[in-house]
Amino acid sequence: MRVRTGFIIVASVMWCAAPMLAGAPQAAFKHPGILHSSDELDQIRKNVAAGREPWKSAFEVLKTHECSQADYQMRGPFERAGRGPGTNEHVEEIMHDCNAAYQNALMWAITGDEAHARKAIEILNAWSYTHKQQTGRDVQLGAGLWGFKLVSAAEILRYTYPKWEKKDIEQSEKMFREVFYPPIKDFATFANGNWDGACIKTMMAMGVYLDDHEMFDRAVAYFYNGKGNGRLTNYVINDAGQCQESGRDQAHTQLGLGLLCEACEIGYHQGLDMYAASDNRLMKGFEYTAKYNLGEEVPFTHHIDTTGQYDHKVISTDSRGKFRPVWEMAWNHYHNRRGPPMPYTQRVLEKIRPEGAAWTSDHPGFGTLLFTQP
């Protein structure tokens, strides 16, 4: 049975893969419920309208971005798109279009300007009716990262903009199920953990949008018990916070942490406390990585990954000190919602606020605007 109230839909489903949040409903899909709830979007809107900081300044970063414009010119759609060395097809086009769909959906939710909603729907409809296949050697990453932006836009619009036609919504569902889900359904057990992270978060997001509890639960179960490097305890490998990719480079380490954090944020909106898994292991990964990238030393243990192909004896200095916009979401949950200090993450944020757009389409970006709560 599904109960609809305003823009909120609650759908019955039982989960046992992760601890429920205290006081959370025992069984529920809530909409919108990927990275943003109705209440959170409304609070952002109010803070921006009132000119409160840091939302005011952070909104200007989103507002002025090229992919946030209501007159954005689509670069696609295409029947095929994919990424990988020597196999790229329309990577720049789909990357820009999926960012524009998500950012225009946010602009609509924050400003109430229907031109942004129409632009986001134009992009979603164009790709939904045209796009047939994700391709390339890195297909799990492409489908995961691009699919996440598109489904996040669709989730916002479906439950806040009643003028999106039913037939077009159904076509978007068809695209997500038939084009973006097949490449990620078996995760990426052969690769570095950020690949699995992209699969986990997008499978969860599509599960929410499609009201597909089996799909959602499959991703959550992998977060806890998967075979690949993206399983939480295979990615943040110990209580010190060392990550599977810490010996590779700092850019990919932040990528993997950010992707797992986004999965936890989706879980939070659906009543699961994935953030607390393995004694707040994810928080430890953020703090370890923040400390090292701030120039301090951290312990490092020789580590061979689950595939046996990535053998790291020392921590990598590659991209050290170059911060991705993935820190606000973790800070908001662990510190603002729960209270534990994150001193190194706090220092990172003091250096980079307000967070801007993600590199390519790796993350939602704009975290100071989207994930700052009192």
N, C-alpha and C positions, 0 to 999 in steps of 0.2 A: 504494500500500500504506500502511496506517495501522497504527502500533504503539501499543498502549496499555500504560502502566505506571502503576498507581495512578490518580492524577487527571491524568496528563500524557498528551496525545495528540500524536503527531508525524505530520504528514501531508506527503507529498512534494509539492514545488512549487518551480520555479525562478524566481528573481527577478533582474532585471537593471536595475530602475529606480533602485536606490540601492545605495551601497557596503555590503557586509556588514561586520558587526562582526568584529574580529580574533578568530579562534578560533571563531566562530559556525558552526553547521551550514550547509552550502551551501543546503539546502532543508528548510524546516520550518514547519508551523503548530504552535505550542505552546499548550496549554490548561491552566489558564486563562492567557490571554495578551493581554488588552486593556490595562488599566492595571496589573494585578496578577498576578504569578506565584504559584504555590503557595509557593515559598520565601519570597517577600516577605511574603505574608500570614502565614505561620508565624512569621517574625521579628517582625512587628508584634505578633502574639498573645503571643509570649514576652516582648517588652519591656513590654507592658502588664501581663501577669501578674506580672512581676518588679518592677513599680513604677518602672521606669527613666524618666528624663526625657530628652527632652521628650515621650515617648510617653504617659506617665501623664497629664499635664495636658492634652495634646491629645486623648486619648481621652475625657476628661470633656466636652469640647466636642461631640464626636460623640454621646456617650451621652445627653446631656441634650437634644439637639435634638428637636423635636416629630416629625420624620419618621423618627427612629431607634427609635421605640417599638414593641415587639411587639404592643401593643394599639392601634396606629394604626387609625383608622377611615377606610376608603377613601372617596374622594369621587366616584369613578366606578364602573364604566366607562361609556363612551358610544360609540355607533357613529361619531360624528363629533367631531373636535376640531381647532381651528385658531386661528391668530393673525393679526392684521393690523388696521390702523386701520379701525374700523367693521365688522369681520368676525370678531371674536373669538367662538369657540365653546368653552366649557368649558376655558378656558386655566388658571384657577386649579386646577381639579380634576385635570387631567392633570399639571400641573406638580408639585403636591404628591404625587400617587400615584407618579410616576416617581422622585422624590426618595426617597420612602419605600421603594420596591422596592430601590433601590441601597443606601441606608443600612442597611436591615435585612439585606441580603445581607452587607454589611461587618460588621455586628454579629454575625451568625452566624459568619462566618469568624474573628472576633477573640475572641469569648467562648465559642463552641461551644454556645450556647443555641439549641436547635431551634425555640423559639417565634419567633425572628427569621427563621429559614429558612422556616418555615411562612407567616409574614406576607408575606415577599417573594414566595413562590410564589403565595399567594392573589391578590396584586396582579397579577402577571404573567399568571396564568391568566385572571383576570377580563377584563383588557384584550385578551388574545390571542383569546379566544372572542367578544368583542363588537365590538372596534374595527375599523371598515371603511374609514375615510377620514380623511386629514389635509387640512385645508381652510385657506382664508384667503389674503390677499395675501402674507403672510410665510411661506408654507408650507414653504419650504426651511429657514428657521430653526426653525420648530416641529418639523418632522420630524427635523431634525438634532439639536437640543438634547434633546428628549424621548426620541427614539429611542436616543440615546447612553446615557442613564441606564438605560433599560430593558434594552438589550442588554448593558450592563456588569453589571447585576444577574444577568441570565440566564447570562452566561458564568461568573460565580463559582459560582452554584448548580449549574449543570450538571456541574461538575467537582469539586464538594466535598460535594454533598448527594445521595446516591444514592436518596433517597425521592421525588424529583421524577419523576413518571411519564412514561414515554416518549411517550405520546400527547399529553401537555401540552407537552412539549419540542417535539415536531413542530408543534404548533399555534402555539407562539411563533415558530418558524422561518417558518411561513406568514405570520404577521403582519408580521414584519420584512421579508420579501421582497416582499409584496404591498401593504402599507400604508405602511411607512416608507421603503422604498428608492425607489419611483417618483418622489417629489417631489425627491429629492436626486441622482438618477442623472446629470443633466446639469449639476450644480453651479449656481452663481448668478453667471454672468459679467456680469450687468447691475448688480450691487450692490457696496456696500463689501465689503472683503475678509473681514470677519468672517463673512459669509454663506457664502462658499466654505469658510472654515475649518470651520464647522459641518458642511458636506457632506463634506469630506475626512475628518475624524476619525471621523464616524459610518459612512461607507462602509467605511473600514478596519476599524472595530470589527465591523460586520455581516459583512464578509468573513471575519474570524476566526471568529466564532460560527457562521456558515453553512458554514464550510470552503469558501468560494467564492474561489478564487485569482484569477479574472478580476476580480471585484469589488474585491478588495483591491488588486491591481496597478493598476487603473484610478485609484483614489484616490491611490496613491503617485506615479504618473506625473503626475497633475495638480499635486501638491505641487511637483514639479520644473519642469514644462513647461506648466502650464495657461494658458489665455488670460485668466482673470479676475484680479481684485485679490487673491485668496487664494493664488495661487502664491507661494511663499516670497519670491522676489526681486521680486515685484510688491507684496508687503506690507511687508517690510523693504527699503526701496527703495535703500539704499546702505550702504556699509561704516561710516558714522557711526552707523547704527542707526535712522535716521528711518523712521517707518512711514507707510503709506498713509493711515491715519486720525489721524496725529499732529496734523494741522491741523483735524480735526473736533472731537474731544474726547478726554480721557484715559481715560474709562470704556470707550469702544469700542476704543481702541487696546489697552488691557489685555485686553479680550475677544478681539480677534484674535490677539494674541500667545499667550494661554492656549490657544486652540483649536488653533493650529499646534503648540504644545508638546505637547499631548495626542496629536496625530497622531504626533509624533516618538517619544513614549513607547510608543505601540502598536508602531511600527516597531522600537524597541529590543527589545521583548519577542519580536519575530519575526525578530531577527537583522539588522535594517537600521540603519545609522547615518545616519538622516535629520537628526539633531541637527548633524552636522558639515557639512551641505550649505552650499556657497558660503562656505567658510572661516568656519564657525560664525556665519553671518549671524543666526540666531535669537537667539543669545546677545547679539549686538551690539544687537539690537532691545530686548531686556530691559534691558540696561545703559543705553542711551540714554533709555528711558522711565522707568527708576528714577531716573536723575540728574535729569531735568526735574521729576519729581513730588516729589522731595526738596527742591525749591526752587532748584536750580542751573540755569544757562543751558546750552543746547545749540545747536549749529548747525542751521539750518533752510534747506532748499532749496525754492524754489517748485516745486510738484508738481501735475501733472494726471494723474488716474488713467487706467486702461486704457479706461474707458467714455467719458471726456471730460466727464463731468458733475460731477466733484468736483475743483474747482480751489482749492488751498490755498496762500496766499501767506505765511502766518505760522502758527506753532505755536499751538494752542488752549490757553487757560487753563481751559476748562470742565472741571470735575471734577478739577482739578490737586490732587494730594496725597491723593486718595481712592483707597486701594489695594484692589484686588480680590484674592481668595485664589488667585493664579495663580503665585506666585513660588517656592514650595518645590520644585515639580517641576523647573523650570529650574535652580535652584541645586543640587538633588540631582544632576542629570546632569552639568552642566558642572563644578561644583566638587568634589562628593563622589566621583563616579565617575571623572572625568577630571583634575581638579586645577587648571584655570585659575582665577585669581581673578576674582570678580565683585563688586568692592567696593561698587557702588551697590545691587545686589540684596541683598547682605549687610546693608547699612544699612536697606533696606526691611524685611527680615525681623526685624531687631532691634526695629523699631517695632511690627510687627503680630503676631508670634508669640504664641500658636499660631493658625494660620490657621483660620478658621471656615467656615461654610456659604457657598456661592456665592450671588450675587444670583439670585433665582428658580431656574432650573435650568441656568444657563449653563456651569458647570464642576463637576468632582467636589467641589471644596472640601476642607476638612480636610487640607490638604497637609502640615502639620507631622506629623500622625499617619501619613499614608499614604505620604509620599515622602521622609521623613528616613532617610538611611542613614549609618552611621558613615563 
